[in-house]
Amino acid sequence: MLKVAICGGSGYTGSELIRLLLSHPRVEIAAITSEKSAGKPVYSLFPHLRNILSLSFESLNKEKLLKKADLFFLALPHGASQDTVAFFVRHGKRVIDLSADYRLKDPKTYQAWYGCEHVYPHILKKAVYGLPELYRRKIKKATVVANPGCYPTAAALAIVPALKAGIIKMDSIVIDSKSGTSGAGRKADTAYNFCEINESFRAYGVGTHRHTPEIEQILSDMVRQQVTVNFTPHLLPLNRGILTTVYCKLNRKVSLEEIINLYKKTYKKEFFIRIYDDGTLPDVRNVRGTNFCDIGLKVVERTNTLVVVSAIDNLVKGASGQAVQNMNIMMGFEETEALKDISPLP
């Protein structure tokens, strides 16, 4: 039985990790940390876990936690994971970091977009980006996995097949994403109050969102040359889910049938990616609470444009579900364990 600890377990991603790991037959949750809720039963914050989980939150005492777990999920704020990851790695533990601290391979890029210095470049260098459908082989051998951001997951999976096939112009990629409010985290902020969000729909972080360099890093790595994108996120009055629409100029005439076949061939072995047939586009409702990424495609012949629409649950495939998927790969478990039998939430 693999003993795991969740550091930063009082947020939405922590809650999802608990939900998924409780159904994993090979895993025992040994500890859950929260500085604000230390000493309180986990069910006091998440009442649905009463009579299901008897653990209490504890402070993030790294020395104490070393003795409790072999693999650590870090759901800490950006900037707060650097030291904790380094500590556990030094002591021979495996870590899956859900923050952005180990995603960007260039420390200067990280500092430019996140406003703080990366003080562990040697660990950053060996951290593996945890998008299984693209980096599975490296994840298998990894000690540190940088779990991807939710927007980059939805965007990269939508774009990569067309990009690698060379059918789109690399300087024409426009990514338009819409996310539920849980993507902002579980915090008190006037901008995310019900009355501010309900019956509202707005863009934010236009040209400045921190996931932009992460998206560009993945795409550039796939084709071994620099790819630059236009990325605009939007806030939807939903609890969870991301719908991403990508617009790319085709560099030659390609039929929709050819492109659908390309995507199906690319992802034919990927259980968690579902390619829709002609005329059908995904809906966030159908991935809510699951680890699936649904992808639909259209060709606008009048403008010679490929339109790709992807849908994920930002808390599952965009965060905690992908983290569990990465854990399964790292530990040699069946990749779909604790993820395969999850039905969409109502």
C-alpha positions as a printed NumPy array, in Angstrom:
array([[  0.   ,   0.   ,   0.   ],
       [  1.425,   3.361,  -1.044],
       [  1.253,   5.969,   1.699],
       [  0.7  ,   9.503,   0.418],
       [  0.438,  12.941,   1.984],
       [ -1.49 ,  15.915,   0.654],
       [  0.196,  19.196,   1.514],
       [ -2.307,  22.007,   1.24 ],
       [ -5.428,  19.895,   1.447],
       [ -8.024,  22.507,   2.36 ],
       [ -8.517,  23.958,  -1.134],
       [-10.482,  22.723,  -4.118],
       [ -7.608,  20.682,  -5.563],
       [ -6.929,  19.176,  -2.148],
       [-10.583,  18.226,  -1.806],
       [-10.527,  16.563,  -5.229],
       [ -7.35 ,  14.662,  -4.381],
       [ -9.042,  13.304,  -1.266],
       [-12.144,  12.314,  -3.241],
       [-10.136,  10.425,  -5.847],
       [ -7.538,   8.832,  -3.584],
       [-10.145,   7.457,  -1.17 ],
       [-11.3  ,   5.169,  -3.987],
       [ -7.785,   4.055,  -4.953],
       [ -7.198,   0.402,  -3.978],
       [ -3.408,   0.802,  -3.702],
       [ -3.216,   4.06 ,  -1.787],
       [ -3.579,   5.146,   1.826],
       [ -3.863,   8.836,   2.672],
       [ -1.484,   9.169,   5.611],
       [ -1.591,  12.92 ,   6.208],
       [ -3.326,  16.091,   5.021],
       [ -1.941,  19.515,   5.864],
       [ -3.526,  22.935,   6.235],
       [ -2.053,  25.794,   8.22 ],
       [ -5.382,  27.556,   8.809],
       [ -7.27 ,  24.38 ,   9.748],
       [ -4.537,  22.483,  11.618],
       [ -6.005,  20.358,  14.388],
       [ -9.488,  20.293,  12.907],
       [-11.03 ,  17.102,  11.476],
       [-10.962,  17.069,   7.699],
       [-14.728,  16.519,   7.694],
       [-15.197,  19.843,   9.504],
       [-14.198,  21.565,   6.255],
       [-15.621,  18.901,   3.947],
       [-18.762,  17.543,   5.688],
       [-19.348,  14.945,   2.969],
       [-16.338,  13.067,   4.399],
       [-17.89 ,  12.526,   7.839],
       [-17.701,   8.803,   8.744],
       [-15.509,   8.289,   5.667],
       [-12.217,   9.929,   6.629],
       [-11.052,  10.221,  10.248],
       [ -7.885,  12.252,   9.648],
       [ -7.391,  15.757,  11.003],
       [ -5.518,  18.529,   9.245],
       [ -1.991,  19.117,  10.51 ],
       [  0.671,  21.758,  10.011],
       [  3.223,  21.249,   7.277],
       [  6.005,  19.89 ,   9.489],
       [  8.301,  18.442,   6.854],
       [ 10.413,  16.367,   9.236],
       [  7.328,  14.781,  10.77 ],
       [  5.713,  14.118,   7.396],
       [  8.829,  12.319,   6.13 ],
       [  8.016,   9.394,   8.381],
       [  4.393,   9.188,   7.285],
       [  4.447,   9.016,   3.485],
       [  6.454,   7.933,   0.468],
       [  4.832,  10.178,  -2.129],
       [  3.729,  13.768,  -1.626],
       [  1.083,  15.792,  -3.45 ],
       [  1.748,  19.507,  -3.058],
       [ -1.304,  21.706,  -3.527],
       [  0.407,  24.818,  -2.181],
       [  0.336,  28.379,  -3.567],
       [  2.808,  29.346,  -6.283],
       [  6.145,  30.2  ,  -4.697],
       [  5.448,  28.147,  -1.586],
       [  6.299,  24.78 ,  -3.139],
       [  9.936,  25.386,  -4.014],
       [ 11.423,  24.669,  -0.593],
       [  9.032,  21.842,   0.234],
       [  9.688,  20.023,  -3.028],
       [ 13.45 ,  20.387,  -2.542],
       [ 13.242,  19.05 ,   1.019],
       [ 11.321,  15.893,   0.115],
       [ 13.483,  15.228,  -2.939],
       [ 16.649,  15.493,  -0.811],
       [ 15.208,  12.802,   1.424],
       [ 14.437,  10.407,  -1.406],
       [ 10.691,  10.997,  -1.663],
       [  8.619,  11.341,  -4.821],
       [  6.701,  14.547,  -5.332],
       [  3.831,  15.692,  -7.554],
       [  3.655,  19.475,  -7.396],
       [  0.366,  21.08 ,  -8.422],
       [  1.744,  24.62 ,  -8.255],
       [  3.59 ,  26.346, -11.095],
       [  6.947,  26.295,  -9.304],
       [  8.489,  23.506, -11.389],
       [  6.575,  23.782, -14.664],
       [  8.63 ,  26.393, -16.524],
       [ 12.068,  25.051, -17.417],
       [ 13.738,  28.448, -17.712],
       [ 14.217,  30.074, -14.27 ],
       [ 14.246,  33.527, -15.887],
       [ 10.871,  32.896, -17.509],
       [  9.489,  31.736, -14.162],
       [ 10.76 ,  34.88 , -12.446],
       [  9.382,  37.137, -15.178],
       [  5.858,  35.69 , -14.995],
       [  5.589,  34.78 , -11.299],
       [  7.662,  37.547,  -9.763],
       [  9.979,  35.415,  -7.646],
       [ 13.369,  33.828,  -8.092],
       [ 13.721,  30.078,  -8.565],
       [ 16.33 ,  29.007,  -6.025],
       [ 16.489,  25.311,  -6.953],
       [ 17.481,  25.25 , -10.642],
       [ 19.104,  21.817, -10.218],
       [ 15.766,  20.314,  -9.169],
       [ 13.89 ,  22.327, -11.782],
       [ 16.173,  20.814, -14.419],
       [ 15.152,  17.239, -13.554],
       [ 11.468,  17.944, -12.919],
       [  9.227,  16.311, -15.538],
       [  6.228,  18.102, -16.955],
       [  3.251,  15.938, -16.044],
       [  1.033,  15.82 , -19.114],
       [  0.806,  12.018, -19.503],
       [ -0.406,  11.937, -23.09 ],
       [  2.749,  13.786, -24.161],
       [  5.403,  12.908, -21.548],
       [  4.466,   9.46 , -20.246],
       [  7.913,   7.878, -20.699],
       [  9.633,  10.593, -18.7  ],
       [  6.948,  10.561, -16.005],
       [  7.569,   6.847, -15.384],
       [ 11.115,   7.573, -14.226],
       [ 10.481,  10.901, -12.538],
       [ 11.151,  11.871,  -8.944],
       [  9.508,  15.274,  -9.332],
       [  6.471,  15.794, -11.559],
       [  5.249,  19.31 , -12.279],
       [  1.51 ,  18.856, -12.655],
       [  0.272,  21.034, -15.557],
       [ -1.979,  24.034, -15.313],
       [ -5.611,  23.574, -16.291],
       [ -5.6  ,  25.954, -19.26 ],
       [ -2.354,  24.506, -20.737],
       [ -3.769,  20.974, -20.433],
       [ -6.919,  21.865, -22.367],
       [ -5.051,  23.926, -24.96 ],
       [ -2.09 ,  21.625, -25.596],
       [ -4.179,  18.49 , -26.046],
       [ -6.343,  20.401, -28.527],
       [ -3.458,  21.764, -30.6  ],
       [ -0.595,  19.242, -30.55 ],
       [ -1.834,  16.724, -33.162],
       [ -2.397,  19.423, -35.795],
       [  0.827,  21.192, -34.88 ],
       [  2.99 ,  18.069, -35.071],
       [  1.375,  17.056, -38.356],
       [  2.426,  20.41 , -39.845],
       [ -1.028,  21.321, -41.136],
       [ -1.366,  24.661, -39.307],
       [  0.58 ,  27.887, -39.409],
       [  2.499,  28.169, -36.147],
       [  2.134,  31.948, -35.984],
       [ -1.659,  31.868, -36.277],
       [ -2.733,  30.143, -33.054],
       [ -5.462,  31.9  , -31.071],
       [ -6.623,  30.252, -27.833],
       [ -9.916,  31.356, -26.289],
       [-10.617,  29.635, -22.947],
       [-13.499,  29.867, -20.489],
       [-13.208,  28.556, -16.941],
       [-15.449,  28.021, -13.96 ],
       [-14.673,  30.039, -10.827],
       [-13.022,  27.176,  -8.928],
       [ -9.982,  27.845, -11.1  ],
       [ -9.294,  30.904,  -8.938],
       [ -8.966,  28.769,  -5.827],
       [-10.886,  28.557,  -2.579],
       [-10.42 ,  32.03 ,  -1.171],
       [-12.38 ,  35.074,  -0.094],
       [-12.196,  37.625,  -2.903],
       [-14.866,  40.137,  -3.853],
       [-14.236,  39.522,  -7.552],
       [-15.436,  35.927,  -7.127],
       [-18.459,  36.532,  -4.909],
       [-21.751,  35.128,  -6.165],
       [-23.21 ,  38.531,  -7.012],
       [-20.101,  39.428,  -9.02 ],
       [-20.029,  36.167, -10.986],
       [-23.684,  35.265, -11.447],
       [-25.148,  36.297, -14.816],
       [-21.737,  37.61 , -15.82 ],
       [-19.075,  36.638, -18.339],
       [-15.76 ,  38.43 , -18.714],
       [-12.242,  38.182, -20.071],
       [ -9.24 ,  38.656, -17.808],
       [ -5.458,  38.484, -17.998],
       [ -5.527,  39.352, -21.711],
       [ -1.995,  38.844, -22.997],
       [ -0.634,  38.569, -19.462],
       [ -1.985,  35.311, -18.02 ],
       [  0.701,  33.199, -16.35 ],
       [ -0.281,  30.083, -18.258],
       [  0.812,  31.669, -21.538],
       [  4.512,  30.713, -21.301],
       [  3.514,  27.237, -20.134],
       [  1.386,  26.702, -23.241],
       [  4.154,  28.03 , -25.47 ],
       [  6.727,  25.809, -23.755],
       [  4.732,  22.641, -24.466],
       [  4.002,  23.506, -28.09 ],
       [  7.576,  24.604, -28.76 ],
       [  8.894,  21.378, -27.259],
       [  6.627,  19.324, -29.508],
       [  8.023,  20.845, -32.73 ],
       [ 11.512,  21.837, -31.499],
       [ 11.084,  25.477, -32.45 ],
       [  9.574,  28.531, -30.837],
       [  5.788,  28.76 , -30.957],
       [  4.005,  31.911, -29.84 ],
       [  0.275,  32.062, -29.158],
       [ -2.46 ,  34.561, -28.4  ],
       [ -4.195,  33.347, -25.232],
       [ -7.23 ,  34.918, -23.594],
       [ -8.986,  33.342, -20.593],
       [-12.551,  34.139, -19.543],
       [-14.484,  33.631, -16.325],
       [-17.748,  31.698, -16.541],
       [-20.478,  31.656, -13.857],
       [-19.891,  27.932, -13.304],
       [-18.327,  26.059, -10.403],
       [-16.028,  23.958, -12.559],
       [-15.073,  23.153, -16.132],
       [-13.014,  24.648, -18.948],
       [-14.138,  25.046, -22.545],
       [-11.294,  26.007, -24.886],
       [-11.716,  27.078, -28.49 ],
       [ -8.556,  27.182, -30.6  ],
       [ -8.364,  28.894, -33.997],
       [ -5.524,  27.988, -36.366],
       [ -4.938,  28.879, -40.004],
       [ -4.437,  25.794, -42.163],
       [ -1.389,  25.967, -44.427],
       [ -3.03 ,  23.739, -47.022],
       [ -6.449,  22.371, -47.868],
       [ -7.303,  19.561, -45.496],
       [-10.701,  17.965, -45.092],
       [-12.413,  17.65 , -41.742],
       [-12.467,  13.879, -42.161],
       [ -8.679,  13.825, -42.536],
       [ -8.213,  15.931, -39.419],
       [-10.586,  13.845, -37.315],
       [ -8.727,  10.723, -38.42 ],
       [ -5.425,  12.417, -37.527],
       [ -6.642,  13.178, -34.01 ],
       [ -8.098,   9.703, -33.527],
       [ -4.848,   8.12 , -34.672],
       [ -2.761,  10.387, -32.42 ],
       [ -4.822,   9.594, -29.347],
       [ -5.93 ,   6.052, -30.168],
       [ -4.24 ,   4.613, -27.061],
       [ -5.304,   7.417, -24.732],
       [ -8.237,   6.374, -22.567],
       [ -8.837,   9.86 , -21.214],
       [ -9.075,  11.634, -24.559],
       [-12.311,  11.344, -26.532],
       [-12.423,  12.639, -30.1  ],
       [-15.875,  13.597, -31.318],
       [-17.157,  12.78 , -34.775],
       [-18.156,  15.308, -37.432],
       [-20.864,  17.694, -36.352],
       [-20.422,  17.163, -32.617],
       [-18.68 ,  19.507, -30.191],
       [-17.941,  18.932, -26.496],
       [-19.811,  20.344, -23.534],
       [-18.262,  20.877, -20.08 ],
       [-21.28 ,  19.138, -18.563],
       [-20.116,  15.804, -19.971],
       [-16.664,  15.94 , -18.356],
       [-17.66 ,  17.401, -14.995],
       [-16.055,  15.35 , -12.216],
       [-14.126,  13.137, -14.658],
       [-10.558,  12.917, -15.949],
       [-11.602,  13.074, -19.614],
       [-10.606,  15.632, -22.202],
       [-13.236,  15.795, -24.941],
       [-12.222,  17.25 , -28.304],
       [-14.354,  18.343, -31.263],
       [-13.176,  19.711, -34.609],
       [-14.433,  21.94 , -37.403],
       [-12.934,  23.281, -40.621],
       [-14.158,  26.687, -41.751],
       [-13.492,  26.392, -45.475],
       [-14.326,  30.021, -46.238],
       [-11.369,  31.227, -44.145],
       [ -9.3  ,  28.014, -44.309],
       [ -9.331,  27.823, -40.515],
       [ -9.2  ,  24.83 , -38.201],
       [-11.317,  25.252, -35.068],
       [-10.643,  22.854, -32.197],
       [-12.869,  22.763, -29.109],
       [-11.79 ,  20.932, -25.961],
       [-13.572,  20.437, -22.645],
       [-12.109,  19.351, -19.313],
       [-12.946,  19.594, -15.64 ],
       [-10.364,  22.088, -14.379],
       [-10.237,  20.38 , -10.977],
       [ -9.793,  16.855, -12.335],
       [ -7.987,  16.544, -15.676],
       [ -6.856,  20.131, -15.092],
       [ -5.441,  19.406, -11.632],
       [ -6.097,  16.574,  -9.159],
       [ -7.19 ,  13.834, -11.56 ],
       [ -4.125,  14.405, -13.684],
       [ -2.017,  14.298, -10.51 ],
       [ -3.469,  10.871,  -9.66 ],
       [ -2.891,   9.76 , -13.252],
       [  0.751,  10.838, -12.885],
       [  1.063,   8.98 ,  -9.59 ],
       [ -0.248,   5.812, -11.22 ],
       [  2.349,   6.097, -13.985],
       [  5.2  ,   6.821, -11.559],
       [  4.324,   3.877,  -9.329],
       [  3.624,   1.375, -12.111],
       [ -0.078,   1.152, -11.253],
       [ -2.802,   0.812, -13.868],
       [ -3.028,   4.354, -15.232],
       [ -6.796,   4.572, -14.927],
       [ -7.037,   3.361, -11.298],
       [ -9.345,   5.568,  -9.197],
       [-10.185,   7.505, -12.377],
       [-11.821,   5.106, -14.813],
       [-15.108,   4.459, -13.069],
       [-15.957,   8.039, -12.159],
       [-19.275,   9.167, -13.592],
       [-19.939,  12.809, -14.505],
       [-21.165,  14.818, -11.527],
       [-24.808,  15.955, -11.738]])
